[in-house]
Amino acid sequence: MARTPKKKGPFRDDRISQPATPPPPAVRQPEPIKEAPVVEAPVVETVEVARVFETILNIPMPMPVPIPTPMPVQIPMPMPVQMPMPIQMPKEVFVGNLTNDMTKLRAEIDSARSQRNALMASARKEAATRHESVNEMMSSFRQSRLDAFQQAQAERGKFLKGLRNAVSKLQRDLSADLAGAGRIFRGA
């Protein structure tokens, strides 16, 4: 088997298989942190600072006011709750009241339902009349637009007819003038 020679140039086989990588950057060692020298500041009382501001800026500085500490608040403890004793009623009276209450509730439900049905019926009736009035209004709009269109079309037709007549009259007059000028030019 014959060996094929390697290609020379930028597309050699060894360059394709081994991409060139840049050398790793040099790593710098961090410098040790130097401690700042400690400078002791002179102690100045607030009274002296206030006097300095007053003399330099001619602005009276307020004196520091102590902040009051909040007073402790005592929360009263709740009293124990006692359950009320159930009321002892005779069974006949309780059942009779329940029956009367249920009868009243049923009557109220029936009256509310009938009122809702009446309201819905009136809303349907109003919607139908509104629908009819909208249809009438739309038909009147259509009719008025049709009338306006027909009137505008008639006016445009009348204008164009008058324009045609005026143009044809001008053409007749121009041809008569040209015929007269031709007769004069020819000497007839």
LUMVEX-838802 format. One record per residue: residue number from 1; x, y, z of N, C-alpha, C, O in turn; residue in three letters. Coordinates in Angstrom, 2 decimals. Layout:
REC   vomi        nu        nv        nw       cau       cav       caw        cu        cv        cw        ou        ov        ow   tilum
REC    NUM         X         Y         Z         X         Y         Z         X         Y         Z         X         Y         Z     ALA
...
This chain:
REC   vomi        nu        nv        nw       cau       cav       caw        cu        cv        cw        ou        ov        ow   tilum
REC      1      0.85     -1.17      0.00      0.00      0.00      0.00      0.90      1.24      0.00      1.87      1.32      0.74     MET
REC      2      0.55      2.16     -0.82      1.37      3.34     -0.97      0.96      4.39      0.02     -0.22      4.59      0.30     ALA
REC      3      1.97      5.07      0.56      1.67      6.14      1.52      1.43      7.42      0.74      2.11      7.72     -0.24     ARG
REC      4      0.43      8.16      1.23      0.19      9.44      0.58      1.00     10.49      1.30      1.06     10.48      2.53     THR
REC      5      1.62     11.37      0.58      2.44     12.38      1.25      1.56     13.36      2.00      0.42     13.61      1.62     PRO
REC      6      2.10     13.91      3.08      1.36     14.89      3.86      1.30     16.19      3.09      2.23     16.56      2.38     LYS
REC      7      0.18     16.88      3.27      0.01     18.15      2.58      0.80     19.21      3.31      0.92     19.19      4.53     LYS
REC      8      1.32     20.12      2.54      2.05     21.23      3.12      1.17     22.46      3.05      0.33     22.56      2.15     LYS
REC      9      1.32     23.36      3.95      0.56     24.60      3.92     -0.36     24.72      5.12     -0.20     23.99      6.11     GLY
REC     10     -1.33     25.64      5.06     -2.17     25.89      6.23     -3.14     24.78      6.55     -3.69     24.74      7.65     PRO
REC     11     -3.39     23.84      5.61     -4.38     22.80      5.83     -3.74     21.44      6.02     -4.25     20.45      5.51     PHE
REC     12     -2.65     21.37      6.72     -2.00     20.09      6.98     -2.84     19.30      7.96     -3.63     19.87      8.72     ARG
REC     13     -2.67     17.98      7.95     -3.46     17.10      8.80     -3.13     17.30     10.27     -4.04     17.25     11.10     ASP
REC     14     -1.86     17.52     10.62     -1.50     17.64     12.03     -2.04     18.92     12.63     -2.28     18.96     13.84     ASP
REC     15     -2.25     19.98     11.86     -2.81     21.22     12.40     -4.29     21.07     12.69     -4.81     21.68     13.63     ARG
REC     16     -4.96     20.28     11.93     -6.39     20.09     12.13     -6.63     19.31     13.41     -7.53     19.64     14.18     ILE
REC     17     -5.82     18.28     13.66     -6.06     17.43     14.83     -5.58     18.07     16.12     -6.10     17.76     17.19     SER
REC     18     -4.58     18.97     16.06     -4.05     19.59     17.26     -4.17     21.11     17.14     -3.31     21.75     16.54     GLN
REC     19     -5.25     21.69     17.70     -5.37     23.15     17.60     -4.34     23.82     18.49     -3.94     23.29     19.53     PRO
REC     20     -3.92     24.99     18.06     -2.91     25.74     18.82     -3.57     26.39     20.02     -4.62     27.01     19.89     ALA
REC     21     -2.96     26.25     21.19     -3.48     26.87     22.40     -2.48     27.88     22.89     -1.27     27.64     22.84     THR
REC     22     -2.96     29.02     23.35     -2.01     30.03     23.85     -1.42     29.58     25.17     -2.05     28.80     25.89     PRO
REC     23     -0.22     30.03     25.51      0.40     29.63     26.78     -0.39     30.22     27.94     -0.97     31.30     27.80     PRO
REC     24     -0.42     29.55     29.08     -1.19     30.07     30.23     -0.58     31.38     30.73      0.64     31.53     30.71     PRO
REC     25     -1.41     32.31     31.17     -0.88     33.59     31.66     -0.09     33.40     32.95     -0.34     32.47     33.73     PRO
REC     26      0.85     34.28     33.16      1.68     34.21     34.36      0.83     34.60     35.56      0.08     35.57     35.51     ALA
REC     27      0.95     33.84     36.63      0.16     34.08     37.82      0.94     34.99     38.75      2.09     34.70     39.10     VAL
REC     28      0.31     36.10     39.14      0.97     37.05     40.04      0.59     36.70     41.47     -0.56     36.39     41.77     ARG
REC     29      1.57     36.76     42.32      1.33     36.51     43.73      0.81     37.81     44.35      1.35     38.88     44.09     GLN
REC     30     -0.24     37.71     45.18     -0.76     38.93     45.81      0.25     39.48     46.82      0.95     38.74     47.51     PRO
REC     31      0.30     40.80     46.86      1.21     41.46     47.79      0.60     41.45     49.19     -0.62     41.56     49.33     GLU
REC     32      1.40     41.34     50.20      0.83     41.35     51.56      0.24     42.73     51.88      0.78     43.76     51.49     PRO
REC     33     -0.85     42.71     52.59     -1.56     43.94     52.94     -0.85     44.60     54.10     -0.57     43.98     55.12     ILE
REC     34     -0.54     45.88     53.91      0.12     46.63     54.97     -0.93     47.24     55.87     -1.94     47.76     55.40     LYS
REC     35     -0.69     47.18     57.12     -1.65     47.76     58.06     -1.43     49.26     58.15     -0.30     49.74     58.21     GLU
REC     36     -2.56     49.98     58.16     -2.49     51.44     58.25     -2.11     51.82     59.67     -2.54     51.17     60.62     ALA
REC     37     -1.32     52.88     59.82     -0.96     53.31     61.18     -2.18     53.87     61.89     -3.01     54.55     61.28     PRO
REC     38     -2.28     53.60     63.13     -3.40     54.05     63.94     -3.11     55.46     64.43     -2.08     55.71     65.07     VAL
REC     39     -4.02     56.38     64.12     -3.86     57.76     64.55     -4.97     58.05     65.53     -6.15     57.83     65.23     VAL
REC     40     -4.62     58.52     66.67     -5.64     58.82     67.66     -6.12     60.24     67.46     -5.33     61.19     67.42     GLU
REC     41     -7.46     60.37     67.33     -8.06     61.69     67.13     -8.30     62.31     68.49     -8.61     61.62     69.46     ALA
REC     42     -8.18     63.63     68.55     -8.44     64.28     69.84     -9.93     64.20     70.18    -10.78     64.29     69.30     PRO
REC     43    -10.21     64.04     71.43    -11.59     63.96     71.89    -12.12     65.37     72.04    -11.54     66.20     72.74     VAL
REC     44    -13.25     65.64     71.35    -13.84     66.97     71.39    -15.26     66.83     71.92    -16.01     65.95     71.50     VAL
REC     45    -15.59     67.67     72.82    -16.95     67.63     73.37    -17.89     68.31     72.41    -17.49     69.16     71.61     GLU
REC     46    -19.18     67.93     72.49    -20.17     68.49     71.58    -20.37     69.97     71.83    -20.74     70.71     70.92     THR
REC     47    -20.14     70.41     73.04    -20.30     71.83     73.34    -19.26     72.64     72.59    -19.57     73.71     72.06     VAL
REC     48    -18.00     72.14     72.52    -16.96     72.85     71.81    -17.24     72.87     70.31    -16.99     73.88     69.66     GLU
REC     49    -17.77     71.75     69.72    -18.10     71.69     68.30    -19.20     72.69     67.99    -19.15     73.38     66.97     VAL
REC     50    -20.20     72.77     68.85    -21.29     73.71     68.63    -20.76     75.14     68.65    -21.19     75.96     67.85     ALA
REC     51    -19.82     75.45     69.56    -19.25     76.80     69.62    -18.45     77.12     68.36    -18.49     78.24     67.87     ARG
REC     52    -17.72     76.12     67.84    -16.94     76.33     66.62    -17.87     76.65     65.46    -17.61     77.59     64.71     VAL
REC     53    -18.96     75.86     65.28    -19.92     76.12     64.21    -20.56     77.49     64.37    -20.76     78.20     63.39     PHE
REC     54    -20.86     77.87     65.60    -21.48     79.17     65.82    -20.53     80.30     65.43    -20.97     81.30     64.86     GLU
REC     55    -19.26     80.16     65.73    -18.32     81.23     65.43    -17.96     81.28     63.95    -17.79     82.37     63.40     THR
REC     56    -17.84     80.13     63.29    -17.43     80.12     61.88    -18.61     80.46     60.96    -18.49     81.33     60.10     ILE
REC     57    -19.73     79.79     61.15    -20.86     79.91     60.23    -21.91     80.90     60.68    -22.85     81.19     59.93     LEU
REC     58    -21.78     81.43     61.87    -22.80     82.31     62.45    -24.17     81.64     62.47    -25.20     82.29     62.28     ASN
REC     59    -24.17     80.35     62.70    -25.42     79.59     62.79    -25.45     78.96     64.17    -24.54     78.22     64.53     ILE
REC     60    -26.50     79.25     64.94    -26.56     78.60     66.26    -26.87     77.12     66.09    -27.82     76.76     65.40     PRO
REC     61    -26.09     76.29     66.70    -26.28     74.84     66.63    -27.08     74.40     67.84    -26.83     74.86     68.95     MET
REC     62    -28.03     73.51     67.63    -28.81     73.04     68.77    -27.97     72.11     69.64    -27.06     71.43     69.17     PRO
REC     63    -28.30     72.12     70.88    -27.60     71.25     71.82    -28.21     69.86     71.71    -29.40     69.71     71.45     MET
REC     64    -27.39     68.82     71.91    -27.95     67.47     71.83    -28.98     67.24     72.92    -28.79     67.62     74.08     PRO
REC     65    -30.09     66.60     72.51    -31.18     66.32     73.44    -31.18     64.83     73.71    -31.12     64.03     72.78     VAL
REC     66    -31.26     64.45     74.97    -31.29     63.00     75.24    -32.62     62.40     74.75    -33.67     63.02     74.90     PRO
REC     67    -32.56     61.20     74.18    -33.75     60.51     73.67    -34.39     59.77     74.84    -33.74     58.98     75.52     ILE
REC     68    -35.70     60.03     75.07    -36.34     59.34     76.20    -36.50     57.85     75.90    -36.75     57.47     74.75     PRO
REC     69    -36.37     57.04     76.90    -36.56     55.60     76.72    -38.04     55.30     76.86    -38.71     55.92     77.69     THR
REC     70    -38.56     54.37     76.08    -39.99     54.07     76.18    -40.32     53.40     77.51    -39.53     52.67     78.09     PRO
REC     71    -41.54     53.69     77.94    -42.01     53.10     79.20    -42.48     51.68     78.92    -43.05     51.41     77.86     MET
REC     72    -42.25     50.77     79.86    -42.74     49.40     79.64    -44.27     49.38     79.69    -44.89     50.05     80.52     PRO
REC     73    -44.85     48.60     78.78    -46.31     48.50     78.70    -46.72     47.15     79.27    -46.14     46.11     78.95     VAL
REC     74    -47.73     47.19     80.12    -48.23     45.95     80.68    -49.49     45.55     79.93    -50.44     46.33     79.83     GLN
REC     75    -49.50     44.34     79.41    -50.67     43.83     78.68    -51.50     43.02     79.65    -51.00     42.08     80.28     ILE
REC     76    -52.79     43.38     79.78    -53.62     42.62     80.73    -53.88     41.21     80.19    -54.04     41.02     78.99     PRO
REC     77    -53.92     40.28     81.06    -54.19     38.89     80.69    -55.70     38.73     80.49    -56.48     39.29     81.26     MET
REC     78    -56.12     37.97     79.47    -57.56     37.79     79.26    -58.17     36.95     80.37    -57.55     36.07     80.97     PRO
REC     79    -59.42     37.27     80.60    -60.16     36.52     81.62    -60.60     35.20     81.02    -60.85     35.13     79.81     MET
REC     80    -60.69     34.16     81.81    -61.15     32.88     81.28    -62.61     33.00     80.83    -63.44     33.60     81.52     PRO
REC     81    -62.92     32.40     79.67    -64.26     32.48     79.11    -65.10     31.35     79.68    -64.68     30.19     79.72     VAL
REC     82    -66.30     31.73     80.12    -67.22     30.72     80.64    -68.30     30.48     79.60    -68.87     31.43     79.07     GLN
REC     83    -68.58     29.23     79.30    -69.60     28.88     78.32    -70.97     29.13     78.93    -71.22     28.76     80.08     MET
REC     84    -71.88     29.76     78.15    -73.22     29.99     78.69    -73.98     28.66     78.80    -73.72     27.70     78.07     PRO
REC     85    -74.87     28.64     79.70    -75.69     27.45     79.91    -76.76     27.40     78.81    -77.34     28.43     78.49     MET
REC     86    -77.04     26.23     78.23    -78.08     26.15     77.20    -79.44     26.43     77.81    -79.73     26.07     78.96     PRO
REC     87    -80.28     27.10     77.00    -81.62     27.44     77.46    -82.51     26.22     77.27    -82.54     25.62     76.20     ILE
REC     88    -83.20     25.87     78.31    -84.10     24.73     78.26    -85.47     25.22     77.83    -86.14     25.95     78.56     GLN
REC     89    -85.90     24.80     76.61    -87.23     25.17     76.11    -88.02     23.91     75.88    -87.46     22.85     75.58     MET
REC     90    -89.31     24.02     76.02    -90.12     22.82     75.74    -90.03     22.49     74.24    -89.91     23.38     73.41     PRO
REC     91    -90.10     21.19     73.92    -89.93     20.75     72.54    -91.04     21.27     71.64    -90.77     21.61     70.49     LYS
REC     92    -92.25     21.37     72.10    -93.37     21.81     71.26    -93.15     23.25     70.79    -93.35     23.57     69.61     GLU
REC     93    -92.74     24.11     71.71    -92.53     25.51     71.37    -91.39     25.64     70.37    -91.51     26.39     69.40     VAL
REC     94    -90.28     24.92     70.58    -89.13     24.99     69.70    -89.49     24.51     68.30    -89.15     25.16     67.32     PHE
REC     95    -90.15     23.39     68.21    -90.55     22.85     66.90    -91.55     23.77     66.24    -91.50     23.96     65.03     VAL
REC     96    -92.46     24.34     66.99    -93.45     25.25     66.42    -92.77     26.50     65.86    -93.12     26.95     64.77     GLY
REC     97    -91.80     27.05     66.59    -91.08     28.23     66.10    -90.27     27.88     64.85    -90.21     28.67     63.91     ASN
REC     98    -89.64     26.72     64.84    -88.86     26.30     63.68    -89.77     26.15     62.47    -89.40     26.56     61.36     LEU
REC     99    -90.93     25.58     62.66    -91.87     25.42     61.54    -92.33     26.77     61.02    -92.40     26.99     59.81     THR
REC    100    -92.63     27.69     61.94    -93.06     29.03     61.52    -91.92     29.76     60.79    -92.15     30.41     59.77     ASN
REC    101    -90.70     29.62     61.31    -89.55     30.27     60.67    -89.31     29.70     59.27    -89.03     30.44     58.33     ASP
REC    102    -89.42     28.39     59.14    -89.21     27.77     57.83    -90.31     28.18     56.85    -90.04     28.37     55.67     MET
REC    103    -91.55     28.31     57.35    -92.65     28.75     56.48    -92.42     30.18     56.00    -92.62     30.49     54.83     THR
REC    104    -91.99     31.05     56.93    -91.69     32.44     56.54    -90.54     32.48     55.54    -90.60     33.23     54.56     LYS
REC    105    -89.48     31.69     55.78    -88.34     31.66     54.87    -88.76     31.19     53.48    -88.31     31.74     52.47     LEU
REC    106    -89.62     30.17     53.44    -90.10     29.66     52.14    -90.92     30.74     51.42    -90.81     30.90     50.21     ARG
REC    107    -91.73     31.46     52.17    -92.54     32.52     51.57    -91.63     33.64     51.02    -91.87     34.16     49.93     ALA
REC    108    -90.60     33.99     51.78    -89.66     35.01     51.31    -88.92     34.55     50.06    -88.72     35.33     49.13     GLU
REC    109    -88.52     33.28     50.04    -87.83     32.75     48.86    -88.75     32.80     47.65    -88.33     33.19     46.56     ILE
REC    110    -90.02     32.40     47.83    -90.98     32.42     46.72    -91.21     33.86     46.21    -91.26     34.09     45.01     ASP
REC    111    -91.34     34.81     47.14    -91.57     36.20     46.70    -90.33     36.74     45.99    -90.46     37.45     44.99     SER
REC    112    -89.14     36.43     46.49    -87.91     36.89     45.83    -87.79     36.26     44.44    -87.38     36.93     43.49     ALA
REC    113    -88.15     34.98     44.31    -88.09     34.32     43.01    -89.07     34.95     42.03    -88.74     35.16     40.86     ARG
REC    114    -90.28     35.25     42.50    -91.27     35.87     41.60    -90.82     37.29     41.20    -91.01     37.70     40.06     SER
REC    115    -90.24     38.02     42.14    -89.73     39.35     41.80    -88.60     39.26     40.78    -88.53     40.07     39.86     GLN
REC    116    -87.72     38.27     40.93    -86.62     38.09     39.97    -87.17     37.72     38.60    -86.68     38.21     37.59     ARG
REC    117    -88.18     36.85     38.56    -88.78     36.48     37.28    -89.43     37.69     36.62    -89.33     37.87     35.40     ASN
REC    118    -90.11     38.53     37.41    -90.73     39.73     36.85    -89.67     40.69     36.33    -89.84     41.28     35.27     ALA
REC    119    -88.58     40.83     37.07    -87.49     41.69     36.63    -86.87     41.17     35.33    -86.60     41.96     34.42     LEU
REC    120    -86.65     39.87     35.23    -86.08     39.29     34.01    -87.03     39.47     32.83    -86.58     39.74     31.71     MET
REC    121    -88.35     39.31     33.07    -89.32     39.49     31.99    -89.32     40.94     31.51    -89.37     41.20     30.31     ALA
REC    122    -89.27     41.89     32.45    -89.24     43.30     32.04    -87.94     43.62     31.31    -87.95     44.40     30.35     SER
REC    123    -86.82     43.02     31.74    -85.55     43.25     31.04    -85.60     42.69     29.63    -85.10     43.32     28.69     ALA
REC    124    -86.22     41.49     29.45    -86.36     40.92     28.11    -87.23     41.81     27.23    -86.93     42.02     26.06     ARG
REC    125    -88.33     42.34     27.81    -89.24     43.20     27.05    -88.52     44.50     26.65    -88.64     44.94     25.50     LYS
REC    126    -87.77     45.10     27.57    -87.01     46.31     27.25    -85.96     46.04     26.18    -85.75     46.87     25.30     GLU
REC    127    -85.31     44.88     26.25    -84.30     44.53     25.24    -84.95     44.38     23.87    -84.39     44.82     22.87     ALA
REC    128    -86.14     43.77     23.82    -86.83     43.60     22.54    -87.23     44.95     21.96    -87.04     45.19     20.76     ALA
REC    129    -87.79     45.85     22.79    -88.17     47.17     22.28    -86.93     47.96     21.85    -86.96     48.68     20.85     THR
REC    130    -85.84     47.83     22.60    -84.60     48.51     22.21    -84.08     47.96     20.89    -83.57     48.71     20.05     ARG
REC    131    -84.21     46.64     20.69    -83.79     46.02     19.44    -84.61     46.55     18.28    -84.07     46.86     17.22     HIS
REC    132    -85.92     46.66     18.48    -86.80     47.20     17.43    -86.45     48.66     17.11    -86.40     49.05     15.95     GLU
REC    133    -86.22     49.46     18.16    -85.90     50.88     17.92    -84.56     51.02     17.20    -84.39     51.90     16.35     SER
REC    134    -83.60     50.16     17.53    -82.30     50.21     16.84    -82.48     49.82     15.38    -81.88     50.44     14.50     VAL
REC    135    -83.29     48.80     15.11    -83.54     48.39     13.72    -84.21     49.52     12.94    -83.85     49.77     11.79     ASN
REC    136    -85.19     50.20     13.55    -85.84     51.33     12.88    -84.84     52.45     12.60    -84.84     53.03     11.52     GLU
REC    137    -83.99     52.73     13.59    -83.00     53.79     13.40    -82.03     53.42     12.29    -81.67     54.28     11.48     MET
REC    138    -81.59     52.16     12.23    -80.68     51.73     11.17    -81.34     51.82      9.80    -80.70     52.23      8.84     MET
REC    139    -82.61     51.43      9.71    -83.31     51.52      8.42    -83.47     52.98      8.01    -83.37     53.30      6.82     SER
REC    140    -83.72     53.89      8.98    -83.82     55.31      8.63    -82.47     55.84      8.17    -82.40     56.66      7.26     SER
REC    141    -81.37     55.38      8.81    -80.05     55.77      8.35    -79.81     55.29      6.92    -79.30     56.04      6.08     PHE
REC    142    -80.18     54.03      6.64    -80.00     53.50      5.28    -80.79     54.31      4.27    -80.29     54.64      3.19     ARG
REC    143    -82.04     54.63      4.63    -82.89     55.38      3.71    -82.34     56.79      3.49    -82.34     57.28      2.36     GLN
REC    144    -81.87     57.45      4.55    -81.34     58.80      4.39    -80.05     58.78      3.56    -79.83     59.68      2.76     SER
REC    145    -79.20     57.75      3.75    -77.99     57.64      2.93    -78.35     57.39      1.46    -77.71     57.94      0.57     ARG
REC    146    -79.36     56.56      1.22    -79.80     56.29     -0.15    -80.35     57.55     -0.80    -80.04     57.84     -1.95     LEU
REC    147    -81.16     58.31     -0.05    -81.70     59.56     -0.58    -80.58     60.55     -0.90    -80.59     61.18     -1.95     ASP
REC    148    -79.60     60.67      0.01    -78.48     61.59     -0.22    -77.68     61.15     -1.44    -77.24     61.99     -2.23     ALA
REC    149    -77.47     59.83     -1.59    -76.73     59.33     -2.75    -77.47     59.63     -4.04    -76.87     60.09     -5.01     PHE
REC    150    -78.77     59.37     -4.05    -79.55     59.62     -5.27    -79.57     61.10     -5.63    -79.46     61.46     -6.80     GLN
REC    151    -79.71     61.97     -4.63    -79.71     63.40     -4.88    -78.36     63.86     -5.41    -78.30     64.64     -6.36     GLN
REC    152    -77.25     63.37     -4.81    -75.92     63.74     -5.27    -75.67     63.23     -6.68    -75.05     63.91     -7.49     ALA
REC    153    -76.16     62.01     -6.98    -75.99     61.44     -8.31    -76.75     62.28     -9.34    -76.24     62.54    -10.43     GLN
REC    154    -77.98     62.70     -9.00    -78.76     63.53     -9.92    -78.07     64.87    -10.16    -78.02     65.35    -11.29     ALA
REC    155    -77.53     65.48     -9.08    -76.84     66.76     -9.24    -75.58     66.61    -10.08    -75.30     67.46    -10.93     GLU
REC    156    -74.81     65.51     -9.85    -73.62     65.29    -10.67    -73.99     65.07    -12.13    -73.31     65.59    -13.02     ARG
REC    157    -75.06     64.31    -12.39    -75.50     64.08    -13.78    -75.90     65.39    -14.45    -75.56     65.63    -15.61     GLY
REC    158    -76.63     66.23    -13.71    -77.04     67.52    -14.25    -75.81     68.40    -14.54    -75.76     69.06    -15.58     LYS
REC    159    -74.83     68.41    -13.63    -73.63     69.20    -13.83    -72.85     68.70    -15.04    -72.41     69.50    -15.86     PHE
REC    160    -72.68     67.35    -15.15    -71.94     66.80    -16.28    -72.64     67.07    -17.61    -71.98     67.33    -18.62     LEU
REC    161    -73.99     67.02    -17.62    -74.75     67.31    -18.85    -74.52     68.77    -19.26    -74.30     69.05    -20.43     LYS
REC    162    -74.57     69.69    -18.28    -74.31     71.10    -18.58    -72.87     71.30    -19.04    -72.62     72.11    -19.94     GLY
REC    163    -71.93     70.59    -18.45    -70.53     70.69    -18.85    -70.34     70.19    -20.27    -69.63     70.81    -21.06     LEU
REC    164    -70.99     69.04    -20.60    -70.89     68.51    -21.96    -71.45     69.52    -22.97    -70.85     69.76    -24.02     ARG
REC    165    -72.60     70.11    -22.63    -73.21     71.09    -23.55    -72.30     72.30    -23.73    -72.15     72.79    -24.85     ASN
REC    166    -71.68     72.77    -22.63    -70.80     73.94    -22.73    -69.58     73.60    -23.56    -69.16     74.42    -24.39     ALA
REC    167    -68.99     72.41    -23.37    -67.81     72.02    -24.12    -68.15     71.85    -25.59    -67.39     72.28    -26.46     VAL
REC    168    -69.29     71.23    -25.90    -69.66     71.05    -27.31    -69.93     72.41    -27.97    -69.60     72.59    -29.14     SER
REC    169    -70.53     73.36    -27.23    -70.76     74.70    -27.78    -69.44     75.38    -28.07    -69.28     76.00    -29.12     LYS
REC    170    -68.46     75.27    -27.13    -67.14     75.86    -27.35    -66.45     75.22    -28.55    -65.79     75.92    -29.32     LEU
REC    171    -66.60     73.89    -28.72    -66.00     73.22    -29.86    -66.62     73.71    -31.17    -65.91     73.94    -32.16     GLN
REC    172    -67.96     73.88    -31.19    -68.63     74.39    -32.39    -68.16     75.80    -32.71    -67.88     76.13    -33.86     ARG
REC    173    -68.07     76.66    -31.65    -67.61     78.03    -31.89    -66.17     78.04    -32.39    -65.85     78.82    -33.29     ASP
REC    174    -65.30     77.20    -31.82    -63.91     77.15    -32.24    -63.80     76.66    -33.67    -63.02     77.21    -34.45     LEU
REC    175    -64.57     75.64    -34.05    -64.51     75.15    -35.43    -65.04     76.20    -36.40    -64.53     76.33    -37.52     SER
REC    176    -66.07     76.96    -35.98    -66.59     78.03    -36.85    -65.55     79.13    -37.01    -65.38     79.66    -38.10     ALA
REC    177    -64.85     79.49    -35.92    -63.81     80.51    -36.00    -62.68     80.04    -36.90    -62.17     80.81    -37.71     ASP
REC    178    -62.27     78.79    -36.75    -61.19     78.26    -37.59    -61.60     78.21    -39.05    -60.79     78.49    -39.93     LEU
REC    179    -62.86     77.85    -39.32    -63.33     77.81    -40.71    -63.33     79.22    -41.28    -62.94     79.43    -42.43     ALA
REC    180    -63.78     80.20    -40.49    -63.79     81.59    -40.97    -62.37     82.08    -41.19    -62.11     82.78    -42.17     GLY
REC    181    -61.42     81.73    -40.30    -60.03     82.15    -40.46    -59.43     81.50    -41.69    -58.63     82.13    -42.39     ALA
REC    182    -59.79     80.24    -41.97    -59.28     79.55    -43.17    -59.81     80.20    -44.44    -59.08     80.32    -45.42     GLY
REC    183    -61.07     80.62    -44.42    -61.64     81.27    -45.62    -60.95     82.60    -45.85    -60.67     82.96    -46.99     ARG
REC    184    -60.67     83.33    -44.77    -60.02     84.62    -44.91    -58.58     84.41    -45.40    -58.11     85.17    -46.23     ILE
REC    185    -57.89     83.41    -44.90    -56.53     83.16    -45.27    -56.43     82.74    -46.74    -55.51     83.15    -47.45     PHE
REC    186    -57.40     81.91    -47.20    -57.37     81.45    -48.58    -57.89     82.53    -49.54    -57.69     82.44    -50.75     ARG
REC    187    -58.54     83.49    -49.01    -59.05     84.59    -49.83    -60.37     84.26    -50.44    -60.69     84.77    -51.52     GLY
REC    188    -61.12     83.46    -49.84    -62.39     83.09    -50.45    -63.52     84.01    -50.06    -64.65     83.82    -50.51     ALA
